[in-house]
Structures are given as C-alpha cells and as structure tokens.
C-alpha cells in the first residue's frame, strides 16, 4: 500500500492545481508563456505527437483517458512544469537526480509510474520532469509547514504556496482557452469570464480538493 506521502506526490504530479492567471496575449508562434519563458507551438505539437504515439503503443484510446482535450492536457503539464521550476529556482528548493531516482525505485520502477503520468497528459519523455515537479511541490509544502499525513496542514500550506506562485504570470493563447486561477485551462465565454469547467476536467487531478488522491490507483 502506498504511503500518504506517495499519494500526495502523485496527486501533485497530476498538477491539477489552481495557479495564476493573465489575460495578456502571447507572442506569435507561442501557445503560452510562463514567467516570460515561451512554450512554442512547435514544442507543443511535438509533445502531443509523442503522447499520442505512446497511447497507441499502450493500446489506450483517447476516449479512455476522459480528458477534455489532448493538446490542452499536455499544455497544462508543460505550464505547471515551468511554473514550479521557476518557483524552485527563486526560492532555493532543490531536487536532485538522485531524489528522482529514489522516488522511481520506491514506486517499483518507471514502468509502474508511466501509466499514471500518461493518464494525466504527460508524454513519456517528460515523466522525470513530472516526478521532479511533484518533489518540488512536496518540499515546498513542507517548507510552508505541511505535515503530509495531515490534510488540513497540507491545505494551509497549499494556500501559502499558491500565493507565492502568483508572482510567476501565465499567458495562454486564446486557441487553448483562458487561464483561470481556480481551474487552470478553461473554455472562454462571453464577456471575458471563464466558462464552467468542461466535463472531464477533474481527471487532471486536484490535490487542493483531495491531497490524498492517487492517480496511480488501479494501474
């Protein structure tokens, strides 16, 4: 049975957390910028192709994933990777390759983690970054006073962490929706307000709502 620490890490890696919003346009040829770091349309297209090829190899259909959009799910992960990485650099949160290797070993190898990351829109080549983001998240929560076995303390620490993440602005191309502080990528609606969360968006995971959620369950 996985420890609650592992459950929190995997839920964090799903990265369905509320982060910062910005409505400013992005540069031509970009799909998003995170703290000024550009994510190009070419990079996203390449990641999506890799992800779809991995699904085919694993004999998983896009419908089985219950994700509202494959490109949006992949883009969501790429945004979170960059935002947490920048937070770590600014605040001296360090995660070594050894830390990542230890986590993989504890989980029984990368082949055990792969299905969970794939279910959240993570291309295989980004699995280690997915884990790294989870470890940054865990260490950041502990820095803000979280006891990973206590959901209440985790939620208090999350609020402190997310307040710090607000200093790293996110801009998203309108082709992929709008960026909302509570929901991440959402469909745009009239009058400039985000639309309601699309069906299946909860599949991205929400550790703020359920820190003990384990996206690897049943894998």
ROGU-715623 format. One line per field, with one value per residue: residue number from 1; residue in one letter; x, y, z of N, C-alpha, C in turn. Coordinates in steps of 0.1 Angstrom, whole numbers, plus 5000, padded with zeros to 4 digits. Layout:
! ROGU-715623
k = (NUM;...)
r = (a;...)
n.east = (X;...)
n.north = (Y;...)
n.up = (Z;...)
ca.east = (X;...)
ca.north = (Y;...)
ca.up = (Z;...)
c.east = (X;...)
c.north = (Y;...)
c.up = (Z;...)
END
This chain:
! ROGU-715623
k = (1;2;3;4;5;6;7;8;9;10;11;12;13;14;15;16;17;18;19;20;21;22;23;24;25;26;27;28;29;30;31;32;33;34;35;36;37;38;39;40;41;42;43;44;45;46;47;48;49;50;51;52;53;54;55;56;57;58;59;60;61;62;63;64;65;66;67;68;69;70;71;72;73;74;75;76;77;78;79;80;81;82;83;84;85;86;87;88;89;90;91;92;93;94;95;96;97;98;99;100;101;102;103;104;105;106;107;108;109;110;111;112;113;114;115;116;117;118;119;120;121;122;123;124;125;126;127;128;129;130;131;132;133;134;135;136;137;138;139;140;141;142;143;144;145;146;147;148;149;150;151;152;153;154;155;156;157;158;159;160;161;162;163;164;165;166;167;168;169;170;171;172;173;174;175;176;177;178;179;180;181;182;183;184;185;186;187;188;189;190;191;192;193;194;195;196;197;198;199;200;201;202;203;204;205;206;207;208;209;210;211;212;213;214;215;216;217;218;219)
r = (x;x;x;x;x;x;x;x;x;x;x;x;x;x;x;x;x;x;x;x;x;x;x;x;x;x;x;x;x;x;x;x;x;x;x;x;x;x;x;x;x;x;x;x;x;x;x;x;x;x;x;x;x;x;x;x;x;x;x;x;x;x;x;x;x;x;x;x;x;x;x;x;x;x;x;x;x;x;x;x;x;x;x;x;x;x;x;x;x;x;x;x;x;x;x;x;x;x;x;x;x;x;x;x;x;x;x;x;x;x;x;x;x;x;x;x;x;x;x;x;x;x;x;x;x;x;x;x;x;x;x;x;x;x;x;x;x;x;x;x;x;x;x;x;x;x;x;x;x;x;x;x;x;x;x;x;x;x;x;x;x;x;x;x;x;x;x;x;x;x;x;x;x;x;x;x;x;x;x;x;x;x;x;x;x;x;x;x;x;x;x;x;x;x;x;x;x;x;x;x;x;x;x;x;x;x;x;x;x;x;x;x;x;x;x;x;x;x;x)
n.east = (5009;5006;5022;5008;5024;5034;5010;5003;5024;5020;4995;5002;5018;5000;4992;4969;4962;4953;4966;4983;4968;4966;4957;4969;4980;4999;5031;5034;5034;5037;5023;5019;5032;5053;5061;5076;5090;5089;5066;5066;5045;5054;5069;5048;5033;5050;5053;5026;5024;5042;5029;5005;5015;5025;5002;4990;5009;5005;4980;4958;4929;4920;4896;4893;4909;4894;4899;4894;4907;4934;4957;4954;4956;4982;4995;4988;5003;5029;5030;5027;5051;5070;5063;5065;5092;5105;5096;5110;5137;5137;5133;5151;5146;5155;5159;5173;5188;5192;5172;5150;5155;5154;5126;5114;5124;5112;5086;5086;5098;5101;5083;5060;5052;5047;5020;5004;5013;5009;4981;4975;4982;5010;5038;5059;5087;5087;5083;5102;5104;5078;5078;5098;5086;5066;5081;5093;5070;5062;5084;5081;5056;5063;5081;5064;5052;5036;5024;5026;5009;4987;4958;4946;4968;4982;4965;4965;4992;4993;4978;4995;5017;5006;5000;5026;5033;5018;5034;5046;5037;5012;5005;4983;4976;4946;4936;4937;4920;4912;4931;4925;4924;4913;4908;4926;4933;4906;4875;4868;4844;4816;4818;4842;4845;4856;4844;4823;4838;4850;4835;4850;4873;4881;4896;4922;4932;4932;4949;4944;4918;4917;4941;4950;4945;4952;4964;4975;4962;4947;4962)
n.north = (4988;5022;5049;5078;5100;5093;5093;5120;5131;5119;5129;5156;5156;5152;5177;5193;5219;5251;5279;5309;5336;5353;5376;5387;5389;5363;5358;5356;5324;5312;5292;5296;5315;5314;5331;5346;5327;5311;5288;5271;5267;5247;5231;5222;5208;5187;5174;5166;5148;5128;5120;5109;5088;5072;5065;5049;5028;5018;5009;5024;5043;5076;5083;5067;5080;5102;5129;5164;5175;5165;5181;5204;5191;5182;5207;5219;5205;5212;5239;5238;5225;5244;5266;5256;5250;5274;5286;5270;5277;5304;5303;5286;5258;5226;5197;5168;5146;5122;5122;5119;5095;5079;5081;5069;5043;5036;5034;5011;5012;5028;5019;5013;5038;5051;5046;5061;5088;5090;5090;5115;5133;5134;5132;5104;5112;5133;5123;5121;5148;5153;5139;5153;5178;5171;5165;5189;5203;5188;5194;5221;5224;5213;5232;5253;5244;5221;5189;5160;5139;5150;5163;5189;5206;5204;5217;5243;5249;5248;5270;5291;5285;5287;5314;5325;5315;5331;5352;5344;5349;5336;5334;5326;5313;5322;5302;5279;5283;5300;5312;5304;5312;5293;5270;5264;5257;5267;5268;5297;5322;5344;5379;5379;5362;5332;5300;5275;5247;5223;5191;5163;5176;5172;5150;5157;5160;5172;5183;5202;5199;5172;5160;5135;5120;5095;5091;5069;5048;5017;5011)
n.up = (5000;4992;5008;5025;5019;4994;4979;4981;4966;4940;4934;4933;4911;4891;4888;4888;4899;4914;4899;4887;4869;4836;4813;4791;4756;4739;4723;4687;4673;4697;4723;4749;4777;4805;4832;4815;4801;4771;4755;4726;4697;4681;4699;4715;4696;4690;4715;4718;4696;4704;4728;4718;4702;4723;4736;4716;4715;4740;4737;4744;4742;4732;4742;4764;4783;4792;4791;4784;4762;4743;4734;4751;4777;4776;4773;4797;4815;4807;4813;4841;4848;4842;4858;4884;4884;4881;4904;4922;4916;4923;4950;4962;4964;4961;4940;4934;4909;4920;4940;4924;4912;4935;4942;4920;4923;4947;4939;4923;4899;4866;4848;4863;4870;4847;4834;4851;4847;4820;4819;4827;4807;4802;4782;4776;4776;4793;4818;4840;4846;4854;4878;4891;4894;4912;4934;4940;4946;4970;4987;4989;5001;5026;5035;5039;5062;5061;5072;5057;5062;5072;5062;5066;5073;5050;5032;5042;5038;5010;5002;5010;4993;4967;4967;4965;4940;4924;4917;4894;4863;4840;4806;4780;4748;4731;4716;4731;4751;4782;4810;4843;4877;4895;4880;4861;4827;4808;4789;4770;4776;4769;4775;4787;4809;4824;4811;4825;4842;4819;4810;4825;4833;4859;4858;4855;4880;4914;4938;4957;4964;4971;4987;4992;4969;4945;4915;4904;4913;4908;4886)
ca.east = (5000;5014;5021;5001;5034;5034;4998;5004;5033;5014;4985;5008;5024;4989;4993;4956;4961;4950;4977;4980;4961;4970;4949;4977;4983;5012;5038;5031;5042;5037;5010;5019;5045;5053;5071;5084;5095;5080;5063;5062;5035;5062;5072;5036;5029;5059;5049;5013;5026;5048;5019;4996;5022;5026;4989;4988;5017;4999;4967;4949;4923;4919;4883;4895;4915;4884;4905;4886;4914;4948;4966;4952;4961;4997;5000;4987;5015;5041;5029;5030;5065;5078;5060;5071;5107;5108;5094;5121;5149;5136;5132;5161;5141;5164;5155;5184;5185;5191;5159;5140;5157;5148;5112;5111;5127;5102;5074;5087;5103;5094;5071;5049;5047;5043;5006;4998;5017;5002;4967;4974;4987;5024;5045;5070;5100;5086;5080;5111;5101;5066;5082;5105;5076;5059;5090;5093;5057;5063;5093;5076;5046;5070;5087;5053;5046;5027;5026;5019;4999;4976;4952;4944;4980;4986;4957;4970;5005;4990;4974;5008;5025;4999;5002;5039;5033;5011;5044;5050;5025;5010;4998;4979;4969;4932;4932;4937;4911;4916;4938;4917;4931;4907;4905;4937;4928;4891;4870;4865;4830;4813;4820;4855;4846;4858;4833;4823;4848;4844;4833;4862;4885;4886;4906;4935;4936;4931;4953;4938;4905;4919;4955;4953;4941;4962;4961;4980;4953;4941;4971)
ca.north = (5000;5034;5058;5090;5108;5090;5097;5134;5133;5116;5139;5168;5154;5154;5191;5200;5229;5265;5288;5323;5339;5366;5377;5394;5380;5357;5361;5348;5312;5306;5288;5301;5320;5312;5339;5351;5316;5308;5275;5273;5258;5236;5223;5215;5198;5176;5167;5159;5136;5118;5115;5101;5076;5064;5060;5039;5017;5012;5004;5032;5052;5090;5083;5061;5089;5111;5142;5172;5178;5161;5193;5212;5184;5183;5221;5222;5199;5220;5251;5235;5222;5256;5274;5251;5250;5288;5289;5264;5285;5317;5300;5277;5245;5217;5183;5162;5134;5111;5122;5114;5080;5072;5080;5058;5030;5033;5031;4999;5014;5038;5012;5014;5052;5055;5047;5073;5100;5091;5093;5129;5141;5136;5124;5096;5119;5142;5116;5125;5162;5152;5135;5164;5188;5165;5166;5204;5205;5183;5201;5234;5223;5211;5245;5261;5239;5209;5175;5153;5129;5158;5171;5203;5213;5204;5227;5256;5252;5250;5284;5299;5282;5293;5329;5327;5312;5342;5361;5339;5350;5327;5339;5314;5316;5320;5289;5269;5287;5311;5307;5308;5309;5282;5258;5261;5260;5266;5274;5311;5325;5358;5390;5378;5354;5318;5292;5265;5237;5213;5177;5155;5183;5167;5139;5163;5159;5185;5180;5211;5194;5159;5158;5120;5114;5087;5089;5056;5037;5008;5009)
ca.up = (5000;4991;5019;5022;5013;4980;4974;4979;4955;4927;4931;4929;4898;4882;4886;4886;4910;4910;4898;4884;4856;4830;4800;4780;4745;4738;4710;4675;4673;4710;4729;4763;4783;4819;4838;4804;4793;4760;4750;4712;4691;4676;4710;4719;4686;4691;4727;4716;4688;4713;4737;4710;4699;4735;4738;4706;4719;4752;4734;4752;4733;4738;4749;4777;4793;4797;4791;4776;4750;4745;4734;4764;4788;4775;4775;4811;4822;4803;4820;4855;4849;4842;4869;4896;4882;4883;4918;4929;4914;4931;4965;4967;4966;4952;4938;4927;4901;4930;4946;4914;4911;4947;4941;4910;4929;4957;4932;4916;4885;4858;4842;4872;4871;4833;4832;4859;4841;4807;4821;4830;4796;4803;4773;4783;4778;4804;4831;4851;4849;4861;4891;4897;4898;4924;4946;4943;4953;4983;4995;4991;5012;5039;5038;5044;5074;5059;5075;5046;5067;5078;5051;5069;5072;5036;5025;5046;5031;4996;5000;5010;4981;4955;4968;4960;4926;4917;4912;4881;4855;4829;4795;4772;4735;4731;4709;4741;4762;4791;4823;4854;4890;4902;4872;4851;4813;4807;4777;4771;4775;4766;4785;4793;4820;4820;4811;4835;4840;4810;4815;4824;4837;4871;4855;4856;4894;4921;4952;4967;4968;4977;4987;4992;4957;4939;4901;4900;4918;4897;4875)
c.east = (5009;5011;5013;5011;5034;5022;4998;5013;5027;5003;4991;5013;5013;4988;4980;4954;4958;4962;4973;4974;4967;4963;4957;4979;4997;5018;5033;5040;5043;5023;5008;5032;5043;5064;5081;5090;5085;5078;5058;5052;5042;5065;5059;5032;5037;5056;5036;5015;5032;5038;5010;5002;5023;5013;4986;4996;5011;4985;4956;4942;4921;4906;4884;4901;4905;4890;4897;4893;4929;4958;4966;4958;4976;5002;4999;4999;5028;5041;5033;5045;5073;5075;5066;5087;5112;5107;5106;5134;5149;5137;5142;5156;5148;5159;5166;5180;5184;5178;5148;5142;5152;5133;5108;5113;5116;5089;5074;5092;5095;5082;5059;5043;5042;5028;4999;5001;5010;4988;4965;4979;5002;5031;5056;5083;5099;5083;5089;5108;5088;5069;5089;5096;5069;5068;5092;5081;5057;5072;5089;5065;5053;5076;5076;5046;5037;5033;5019;5009;4986;4970;4950;4957;4985;4978;4961;4983;5003;4986;4986;5016;5019;5000;5016;5040;5026;5022;5050;5039;5024;5001;4995;4973;4954;4927;4931;4928;4917;4923;4930;4924;4926;4907;4917;4932;4913;4887;4866;4850;4828;4816;4833;4856;4848;4845;4833;4833;4842;4844;4846;4874;4890;4896;4920;4941;4935;4935;4948;4925;4907;4934;4959;4950;4953;4959;4966;4972;4947;4950;4978)
c.north = (5012;5043;5071;5100;5106;5094;5112;5138;5131;5125;5152;5167;5155;5169;5198;5209;5243;5273;5301;5325;5352;5366;5383;5384;5374;5360;5352;5336;5305;5302;5293;5307;5318;5320;5344;5340;5311;5293;5276;5263;5246;5226;5215;5205;5185;5167;5159;5147;5125;5111;5105;5088;5067;5058;5048;5026;5010;5007;5011;5042;5066;5090;5077;5070;5099;5125;5151;5175;5174;5173;5201;5205;5184;5197;5224;5217;5208;5233;5249;5232;5234;5265;5269;5251;5264;5292;5283;5272;5297;5314;5290;5263;5236;5203;5178;5150;5122;5110;5116;5099;5073;5070;5069;5044;5026;5029;5018;5000;5023;5032;5012;5029;5057;5056;5058;5086;5101;5095;5108;5138;5143;5127;5116;5104;5129;5136;5120;5140;5162;5148;5146;5175;5184;5167;5180;5208;5201;5191;5215;5234;5221;5224;5254;5255;5227;5197;5167;5142;5136;5166;5185;5211;5214;5216;5241;5259;5254;5264;5293;5297;5288;5308;5333;5325;5323;5352;5356;5339;5340;5334;5327;5319;5313;5308;5278;5272;5299;5304;5313;5303;5296;5269;5255;5266;5257;5272;5288;5312;5340;5367;5388;5369;5339;5310;5282;5254;5226;5199;5170;5163;5178;5156;5144;5162;5172;5182;5190;5206;5180;5156;5143;5113;5107;5084;5075;5045;5030;5006;4996)
c.up = (5000;5003;5015;5015;4998;4973;4971;4967;4941;4924;4927;4915;4887;4879;4883;4897;4905;4910;4893;4871;4850;4816;4789;4769;4745;4724;4699;4675;4687;4714;4743;4767;4798;4825;4827;4796;4783;4757;4736;4708;4686;4687;4715;4709;4687;4703;4725;4707;4696;4722;4730;4706;4711;4738;4729;4710;4731;4750;4743;4742;4740;4746;4763;4788;4799;4799;4781;4762;4752;4744;4746;4776;4788;4778;4790;4819;4819;4811;4835;4857;4851;4854;4882;4896;4886;4898;4926;4928;4922;4946;4970;4970;4956;4952;4929;4918;4910;4937;4937;4912;4923;4946;4931;4915;4939;4951;4923;4902;4877;4851;4850;4872;4858;4831;4839;4852;4827;4809;4824;4819;4796;4792;4780;4785;4789;4818;4843;4855;4857;4876;4898;4902;4911;4936;4950;4951;4968;4992;4998;5002;5025;5044;5044;5056;5073;5065;5065;5049;5072;5067;5054;5068;5058;5029;5029;5039;5016;4993;5001;4998;4969;4955;4963;4945;4918;4911;4898;4871;4844;4818;4785;4759;4736;4724;4719;4753;4770;4804;4834;4867;4897;4894;4862;4837;4813;4794;4780;4769;4771;4778;4793;4805;4816;4820;4822;4832;4830;4816;4814;4830;4850;4870;4856;4870;4901;4936;4962;4972;4975;4977;4988;4980;4951;4925;4896;4905;4906;4886;4877)
END
